[in-house]
């Protein structure tokens, strides 16, 4: 009898827990993609300071195609890739896309020294406005959030902030942007 009672109590508690959990959870919005890092996911929000101290959010760029680009002034592969990114930016910044008007870049620097970061922006001609960093290098919260373990690393977002491609370089970046343009 005691054995049957303990099974009943355990099952009863479990059932109550399930009922409470299902009553208190909110349904996910039907129109928004899940937040994550896979193709089709809503890109996680970023909000970091520009060199002049202004906070720039990733969501403030909605409506445009956005390349979230992780890089650093001390990273030779990043610096070698920068002319390709500049070329794509200059070519497509004012174009219309299937899911966005215009193309821009949200550059996230993994630098630790502001002078090196701003010097590389000027030297490489990175003309877009959205340059951000927390100046924590590999301890950057944004790099951890986006699971960046090597740079350069990037995520291409459509006008709704949904990830549509990752880690595009040189010709692959230009081809992807060209295919998305109207």
KOLDOVO-907970 format. One record per residue (C-alpha): z, y, x; residue number from 1; residue in three letters. Coordinates in steps of 0.5 Angstrom, whole numbers, plus 2048, in hexadecimal, padded with zeros to 3 digits. Example, Ala and Ser with C-alpha at 12.3 -4.5 7.8 and 13.67 -1.06 7.14 Angstrom:
BEGIN
810  7F7  819  1  ALA
80E  7FE  81B  2  SER
# end
This chain:
BEGIN
800  800  800  1  UNK
802  805  806  2  UNK
7FB  803  809  3  UNK
7F7  805  803  4  UNK
7FB  80B  802  5  UNK
7FA  80E  809  6  UNK
7F2  80C  808  7  UNK
7F2  810  801  8  UNK
7F6  816  805  9  UNK
7F1  816  80B  10  UNK
7EB  816  806  11  UNK
7EE  81B  801  12  UNK
7EF  820  807  13  UNK
7E8  81F  80A  14  UNK
7E5  820  803  15  UNK
7E9  827  802  16  UNK
7E7  829  809  17  UNK
7E0  828  807  18  UNK
7E1  82B  800  19  UNK
7E4  831  803  20  UNK
7DF  832  809  21  UNK
7D9  832  804  22  UNK
7DC  837  800  23  UNK
7DE  83C  805  24  UNK
7D7  83B  809  25  UNK
7D2  841  808  26  UNK
7CA  83F  807  27  UNK
7C6  841  80D  28  UNK
7C1  846  80B  29  UNK
7BA  843  809  30  UNK
7B6  848  80C  31  UNK
7B9  848  813  32  UNK
7B8  843  819  33  UNK
7BE  840  81C  34  UNK
7C0  844  822  35  UNK
7BF  840  828  36  UNK
7BA  83F  82E  37  UNK
7B5  83B  82C  38  UNK
7AE  83D  829  39  UNK
7AF  83F  822  40  UNK
7B6  841  823  41  UNK
7B8  848  822  42  UNK
7BA  84B  829  43  UNK
7C1  84C  82A  44  UNK
7C3  854  82A  45  UNK
7C4  858  830  46  UNK
7C7  85F  831  47  UNK
7C7  861  838  48  UNK
7C7  868  83C  49  UNK
7C1  86B  83F  50  UNK
7C1  86E  845  51  UNK
7C3  875  842  52  UNK
7C9  872  83E  53  UNK
7C6  871  837  54  UNK
7C7  86B  834  55  UNK
7C0  867  832  56  UNK
7C0  862  82D  57  UNK
7BB  85C  82D  58  UNK
7BB  85D  825  59  UNK
7B9  864  826  60  UNK
7B2  862  828  61  UNK
7B1  85E  821  62  UNK
7AA  85F  81F  63  UNK
7A7  85E  826  64  UNK
7A5  858  82A  65  UNK
7AA  858  82F  66  UNK
7AB  854  836  67  UNK
7B2  853  838  68  UNK
7B1  853  83F  69  UNK
7B7  851  844  70  UNK
7B6  853  84B  71  UNK
7B9  857  851  72  UNK
7B7  85C  857  73  UNK
7B9  857  85C  74  UNK
7B5  851  859  75  UNK
7AE  850  85C  76  UNK
7AB  84C  857  77  UNK
7AD  851  852  78  UNK
7AA  857  856  79  UNK
7A4  853  857  80  UNK
7A3  852  850  81  UNK
7A5  859  84E  82  UNK
79D  85C  84F  83  UNK
79B  856  84A  84  UNK
7A0  859  845  85  UNK
79E  860  846  86  UNK
797  85E  845  87  UNK
798  85B  83E  88  UNK
79D  860  83C  89  UNK
798  866  83D  90  UNK
792  862  83A  91  UNK
796  860  833  92  UNK
79C  865  832  93  UNK
798  868  82D  94  UNK
794  862  82A  95  UNK
795  85F  823  96  UNK
798  858  822  97  UNK
798  853  81D  98  UNK
7A0  854  81D  99  UNK
7A1  85A  820  100  UNK
79E  861  822  101  UNK
79E  863  829  102  UNK
7A1  85F  82F  103  UNK
7A7  861  833  104  UNK
7AB  85E  838  105  UNK
7B3  85D  838  106  UNK
7B5  85C  840  107  UNK
7BB  859  841  108  UNK
7BD  85A  848  109  UNK
7C2  855  84C  110  UNK
7C3  85B  851  111  UNK
7CA  85D  854  112  UNK
7C8  863  857  113  UNK
7C6  869  852  114  UNK
7C2  86C  858  115  UNK
7BE  866  85A  116  UNK
7BC  865  852  117  UNK
7BA  86C  851  118  UNK
7B6  86C  857  119  UNK
7B2  865  856  120  UNK
7B1  868  84F  121  UNK
7AD  86E  852  122  UNK
7AA  86B  858  123  UNK
7A7  865  853  124  UNK
7A5  86A  84E  125  UNK
7A8  867  848  126  UNK
7A7  86D  843  127  UNK
7AA  86A  83D  128  UNK
7B0  86D  83A  129  UNK
7B5  867  839  130  UNK
7B8  865  840  131  UNK
7BF  862  83F  132  UNK
7C4  85F  844  133  UNK
7CC  85E  844  134  UNK
7CB  85E  84B  135  UNK
7CF  857  84C  136  UNK
7C9  853  84F  137  UNK
7CA  84C  84E  138  UNK
7D0  84D  84A  139  UNK
7CC  851  845  140  UNK
7CE  850  83E  141  UNK
7C7  850  83B  142  UNK
7C5  84B  841  143  UNK
7CA  846  83E  144  UNK
7C8  847  837  145  UNK
7C1  846  838  146  UNK
7C2  840  83D  147  UNK
7BF  843  843  148  UNK
7C0  83F  849  149  UNK
7BA  842  84D  150  UNK
7B6  848  84D  151  UNK
7B1  84B  84B  152  UNK
7B2  848  844  153  UNK
7AF  84B  83D  154  UNK
7AF  84A  836  155  UNK
7A9  84D  832  156  UNK
7AC  84F  82B  157  UNK
7A7  851  825  158  UNK
7A9  857  821  159  UNK
7AE  853  81D  160  UNK
7B2  852  823  161  UNK
7B0  84A  823  162  UNK
7AF  847  829  163  UNK
7A7  845  82A  164  UNK
7A7  843  831  165  UNK
7AB  842  837  166  UNK
7AA  843  83F  167  UNK
7A3  846  83F  168  UNK
7A0  848  845  169  UNK
79A  84C  848  170  UNK
794  849  844  171  UNK
798  845  83F  172  UNK
79B  84B  83D  173  UNK
795  84F  83C  174  UNK
792  84A  838  175  UNK
797  849  833  176  UNK
798  850  832  177  UNK
790  851  831  178  UNK
790  84B  82C  179  UNK
795  84E  828  180  UNK
792  855  828  181  UNK
78E  857  822  182  UNK
# end
